[in-house]
Amino acid sequence: MKTGDMRSARPKSVSRKSVMKKQPAPLKLVLPATSANLGPAFDSAALALKLHLQIQANIAPEFSIAATGRDREICGKLERNLVLEIYKEVVQAEGKTPLALALKVSNQIPIGKGTGSSAAARLAGIALAIHFGDLQWSAERIMEEAARREGHADNVAACWLGGFAVSQWQKTPGLSPNGTPQIAETAAGQGAGLYACKVNVKKSWPLLLVVPQEALPTDESRRVVPTGFSRFQAVANIQAAMLLAAAFAQGSKQLLAHAVQDELHQPYRASLCPLFPELNELSGKKGILGVVLSGAGPSVLLLLDPDVAARRTMQLVAAHLKARGREAELILTEIEKRGAGDAMKPLRSEAEKKKGLRMRSRVRARF
C-alpha cells in the first residue's frame, strides 16, 4: 500500500466541540398570577395579574433552589416542590432523563389563596421540561398538559396567554358500569382538547386584590358547590358571562358593573370566604365597579373604576374591613397583558451577547 493510501485510511481527527453535545442555555420564566371565574365565568375565564413568579434555571451538578419573595419557605423546598415534580414527570414521560437544575426563584404570587399559584407552578415545570428536555411541544399542547394536571383550564390559559383569557376544556366522555356517561381523565393529545383565546382588553383596569391570612384548598372550596342548577341559574350566568367578555373587549365600565353577578358558585362559597360577603357590600360604591371571588377563594378581587383614584378606593376598602374587625392584605395591581408564553426565553451567555453586539455593529456599518 502506498503511503498516500495509508494517510487517507487514517480516521480524521474530530474536535472535542463536535463530539460534545451543546447544553441548553439558561432559561428565564416570568409567570403571572391569575384570577379565575370573575363572578359568572365559572371555570371558563380568568385575568392575568401583574404579580409574578420568576424563575431562572441553569444546568447544575445537582438540584438546588434559591428562593426569595413571598412564601419563600415553600418555594425553596426541594422535597414536594411542584415545579420540579412536574419538570421531572414530563421529561421522564417522554423517555428522557431530567437534567439537574439550579433554580433562582422570586415569587410575588400568594400560595393557596385563589390567585393561580398552582397553575403557574405547573406551567413552569412543563416549560422547564420543554427547554431542558428538548421537547418540541406546541403552545396548545403545553396548555393542555397543564390543564389536565390542574383539572381546569381557566388559570392555565390566562397565565400562558396573558390578559383576559377565555377557555373551554373538553375531556373524553366515557361510560360507567351502568351505562351512564361520565368524564374520563385522559392524557393531553389523546381525546382531550383545550380551546383558549386571549381577548384584547381595551382599557387597563385597576384591580384591588384582598388576600386573607388563611389559605383555602381548592378541593375544599369545590365541595360546597352543587352538582346541579336550575335553568334560571344557568341562563343568568350565561348572560352575565357574555356581558363580561363584551365589557372587557369594549372597555365599558357600565357593562362591567352589571356583568359580575353569579348564581353558580359564589353564593355557596361565601361561608368559606367571609371576606367576600362583607366586601360585596361595597359593590357599586364610588370607585368600585364589581366584587368577585378570586378563583375558588379565599381572596377577593375588586374591579375598580379607572376614573377614580385607586389609592382613595383602597383606603375606603381598608376602612370598611377595619370597621368589621377583619385583617387582610390589600394589593393594588392591574391586568398583565403578557403571558408566560410571551416571556419565555433562553438567556444568552456573555460571549453570545458580545457576539450579538459585534454582529449588530457590522450591520450598522454596512448601512
C-alpha positions in Angstrom: 0.0 0.0 0.0 1.3 3.4 -0.9 2.0 6.0 1.8 -0.7 8.2 0.4 -3.2 5.4 0.7 -2.2 4.9 4.3 -2.7 8.6 5.2 -6.2 8.6 3.6 -7.1 5.5 5.5 -6.5 7.1 8.9 -9.6 8.4 10.7 -9.9 12.1 10.6 -9.4 13.9 14.0 -12.7 15.1 15.5 -12.8 18.2 17.5 -14.0 18.0 21.1 -16.7 20.6 20.4 -18.3 18.5 17.7 -18.4 15.4 19.9 -19.8 17.2 23.0 -23.5 17.9 22.7 -24.3 21.5 23.2 -26.0 22.0 26.6 -29.2 24.0 26.7 -28.8 27.7 27.6 -30.1 29.0 30.9 -33.8 29.8 30.9 -35.8 32.6 32.4 -39.6 32.3 33.1 -42.0 35.0 34.1 -45.4 33.6 35.0 -48.3 35.9 36.1 -50.8 35.3 38.9 -54.3 34.8 37.7 -57.8 35.4 39.0 -60.3 33.0 37.6 -64.2 32.8 37.4 -64.6 36.6 37.7 -68.1 36.0 39.0 -70.2 34.4 36.3 -67.5 32.9 34.1 -67.1 29.7 36.2 -64.2 27.5 35.0 -64.2 29.4 31.7 -62.3 32.8 32.0 -59.6 34.4 34.0 -57.4 37.6 34.2 -53.6 37.6 34.4 -52.4 40.0 37.1 -49.2 42.0 37.5 -47.9 39.7 40.2 -45.3 37.2 39.1 -43.4 34.0 39.7 -40.0 34.5 38.2 -37.6 31.5 37.7 -34.1 31.4 36.3 -32.9 27.9 35.6 -29.4 26.6 34.8 -27.9 23.1 34.4 -26.1 22.1 37.5 -24.3 19.1 39.1 -27.3 18.7 41.5 -30.8 20.1 42.1 -30.9 23.3 44.1 -33.3 26.2 44.8 -32.5 29.7 46.0 -35.9 31.4 46.7 -36.8 35.0 47.6 -40.0 36.9 47.9 -43.4 35.7 49.1 -43.7 32.2 50.6 -40.0 31.6 50.0 -40.0 28.7 52.5 -42.5 26.8 50.3 -40.9 27.9 47.0 -37.4 26.9 48.2 -38.1 23.3 49.3 -36.6 20.6 47.2 -39.0 17.9 48.5 -42.5 18.0 47.2 -41.7 21.0 45.1 -44.5 21.3 42.4 -42.3 22.9 39.8 -39.6 20.3 40.0 -42.1 17.4 40.3 -43.8 18.4 37.1 -40.5 19.0 35.3 -39.2 15.5 36.1 -42.5 13.8 35.4 -42.9 15.4 31.9 -39.3 14.7 30.9 -39.5 11.1 32.1 -42.8 10.5 30.4 -41.0 11.4 27.1 -38.4 8.7 27.8 -35.6 11.1 28.8 -33.5 11.7 31.9 -34.1 15.0 33.6 -31.0 17.2 33.9 -30.2 18.5 37.3 -31.1 22.2 37.6 -30.2 25.1 39.8 -33.2 27.4 40.2 -33.4 31.0 41.3 -37.0 31.8 42.3 -38.5 35.1 43.0 -42.2 34.9 43.9 -45.0 37.5 44.3 -48.0 35.2 44.0 -49.9 34.3 47.2 -49.9 30.5 47.5 -53.2 28.7 48.2 -55.2 32.0 48.1 -57.1 31.7 44.8 -54.6 33.5 42.6 -53.4 30.7 40.3 -50.2 29.7 42.1 -50.6 26.0 41.2 -51.3 26.8 37.5 -48.2 29.0 37.4 -46.1 26.3 39.1 -47.3 23.5 36.7 -46.7 25.7 33.6 -43.2 26.5 35.0 -42.4 22.8 35.4 -43.7 22.0 31.9 -41.8 24.9 30.4 -38.6 23.7 32.1 -39.2 20.2 30.6 -39.7 21.6 27.1 -36.5 23.6 27.2 -34.1 21.3 29.1 -35.7 18.1 27.8 -35.6 19.4 24.2 -39.3 18.6 23.6 -40.9 20.1 20.5 -44.3 20.9 22.0 -46.7 23.5 20.7 -48.3 26.1 22.9 -51.6 24.2 22.7 -50.0 21.0 24.0 -48.3 22.9 26.8 -51.6 24.4 28.0 -53.5 21.0 27.5 -50.9 19.2 29.7 -51.1 21.9 32.4 -54.9 21.9 32.3 -55.0 18.1 32.6 -52.8 18.2 35.6 -54.6 21.3 37.1 -58.1 19.9 36.5 -59.4 23.0 34.8 -58.1 25.4 32.2 -59.1 28.9 33.1 -56.0 29.8 35.2 -53.7 28.0 32.8 -54.9 29.9 29.7 -54.6 33.3 31.4 -51.2 32.5 32.8 -49.8 31.4 29.5 -51.6 33.9 27.2 -51.9 36.9 29.5 -54.6 39.5 29.6 -58.3 38.3 29.7 -58.4 34.7 28.5 -61.4 32.6 27.8 -61.2 28.8 27.6 -63.1 25.6 27.0 -61.6 22.4 28.4 -63.0 19.2 26.9 -62.5 15.8 28.4 -63.3 12.4 26.8 -66.7 11.2 27.9 -66.8 7.5 28.8 -69.4 5.1 30.2 -69.7 4.0 33.7 -70.5 0.3 34.5 -74.3 1.1 34.5 -74.0 2.7 31.1 -74.4 6.4 32.1 -72.0 9.0 30.7 -69.1 10.0 32.8 -65.9 12.1 32.3 -62.7 10.2 32.0 -59.3 11.8 32.6 -57.1 11.5 29.5 -53.6 12.5 28.6 -53.2 15.6 26.5 -53.5 14.9 22.9 -55.5 11.7 23.5 -59.1 12.8 23.3 -58.6 15.9 25.5 -58.9 19.3 23.9 -58.4 22.8 25.1 -59.7 25.8 23.2 -58.4 29.1 24.5 -58.0 32.7 23.3 -56.9 36.0 24.6 -59.4 38.8 24.4 -57.8 42.2 23.8 -58.8 44.4 26.7 -59.4 48.0 25.6 -58.6 49.6 29.0 -56.0 48.9 31.7 -58.4 48.3 34.5 -57.1 48.9 38.0 -57.6 46.0 40.3 -57.5 45.5 44.1 -56.7 42.1 45.4 -57.7 41.5 49.0 -55.8 38.5 50.5 -56.7 37.0 53.9 -54.1 35.4 56.2 -55.5 31.8 55.9 -55.3 29.7 52.8 -58.2 27.6 51.3 -57.6 24.4 49.4 -59.4 24.4 46.0 -60.8 20.9 46.6 -62.5 22.1 49.8 -64.0 25.1 48.1 -65.3 22.9 45.2 -67.0 20.5 47.6 -69.6 23.1 48.6 -70.6 23.9 45.0 -73.8 22.0 44.0 -73.6 19.5 41.1 -76.9 20.7 39.6 -78.5 24.0 38.9 -81.9 25.4 37.8 -82.5 26.6 34.3 -82.8 30.1 35.6 -79.4 30.0 37.3 -77.7 28.6 34.1 -79.3 31.2 31.8 -78.4 34.1 34.3 -74.7 33.0 34.3 -74.5 32.6 30.6 -75.9 36.1 30.1 -73.6 37.6 32.6 -70.5 35.8 31.3 -71.2 37.0 27.7 -71.7 40.5 29.1 -68.4 40.3 31.0 -66.4 39.4 27.8 -68.1 42.3 26.0 -67.3 44.7 28.8 -63.6 43.8 28.7 -63.4 43.9 24.9 -65.1 47.3 24.7 -63.6 48.8 27.8 -67.1 49.6 29.1 -67.3 50.1 32.8 -71.1 50.5 32.6 -71.3 46.9 31.2 -68.7 45.6 33.7 -70.7 46.8 36.7 -73.7 44.6 35.6 -71.6 41.6 34.4 -70.2 40.2 37.6 -73.4 38.6 39.1 -73.1 34.9 39.7 -75.6 32.1 40.6 -73.3 29.1 40.4 -70.6 29.2 42.9 -70.1 32.4 44.9 -73.3 32.1 47.0 -72.2 28.7 48.1 -68.5 29.6 48.8 -69.4 32.7 50.8 -69.4 30.7 54.1 -65.8 29.6 53.5 -64.7 33.0 52.3 -66.0 35.5 54.8 -64.3 38.5 53.2 -66.5 38.1 50.1 -69.9 38.9 51.5 -68.5 41.8 53.5 -66.6 43.3 50.6 -69.6 42.7 48.3 -71.4 45.4 50.3 -69.1 47.9 48.6 -70.1 46.9 45.0 -71.5 49.9 43.2 -69.9 52.4 45.6 -67.8 55.2 44.2 -64.7 53.7 42.7 -65.8 50.1 42.8 -67.4 48.5 39.7 -67.7 45.0 41.0 -66.6 42.5 43.6 -65.8 38.8 42.9 -64.2 35.9 44.5 -60.7 35.3 43.1 -60.8 31.8 41.8 -62.1 29.4 44.4 -61.2 31.9 47.1 -60.5 32.9 49.8 -59.0 36.1 48.2 -61.4 38.7 46.7 -60.9 40.8 43.6 -62.3 44.2 43.3 -62.7 45.7 39.8 -62.0 49.4 40.2 -63.3 52.5 38.3 -60.4 53.8 36.2 -61.8 57.3 36.5 -61.4 57.3 40.3 -58.1 57.4 42.2 -57.2 53.8 43.0 -55.4 54.8 46.3 -58.5 56.5 47.5 -60.6 53.4 46.8 -58.0 51.3 48.6 -58.4 53.5 51.7 -62.2 53.1 51.5 -61.8 49.3 51.5 -59.3 49.3 54.3 -61.6 51.3 56.5 -64.5 49.1 55.7 -62.6 46.0 56.7 -61.2 47.6 59.9 -64.7 48.6 61.0 -65.7 44.9 60.8 -62.6 43.6 62.6 -61.2 41.9 59.5 -57.5 41.7 58.7 -56.3 41.3 55.2 -53.6 42.3 52.8 -54.5 44.8 50.1 -52.6 44.6 46.8 -53.2 47.2 44.2 -52.5 45.7 40.7 -53.7 45.7 37.1 -54.1 43.3 34.2 -50.9 41.8 32.9 -51.1 41.7 29.1 -48.0 39.5 28.7 -48.3 35.8 29.4 -45.7 33.2 30.3 -45.6 32.1 26.7 -44.6 35.6 25.6 -41.9 36.0 28.3 -40.3 32.5 28.0 -36.8 33.0 26.6 -33.4 31.3 26.9 -30.7 33.5 28.5 -27.6 34.2 26.4 -24.1 33.8 27.8 -21.8 36.8 28.0 -19.9 35.5 24.9 -23.1 35.3 22.9 -24.1 38.8 24.0 -20.8 40.2 22.8 -21.0 38.3 19.6 -24.5 39.7 19.0 -23.3 43.2 19.7 -20.4 42.7 17.1 -22.9 41.4 14.5 -25.2 44.4 15.1 -22.3 46.8 14.8 -21.3 45.2 11.4 -24.8 45.5 10.1 -24.9 49.2 11.1 -21.5 49.8 9.5 -22.8 48.3 6.2 -25.7 50.8 6.1 
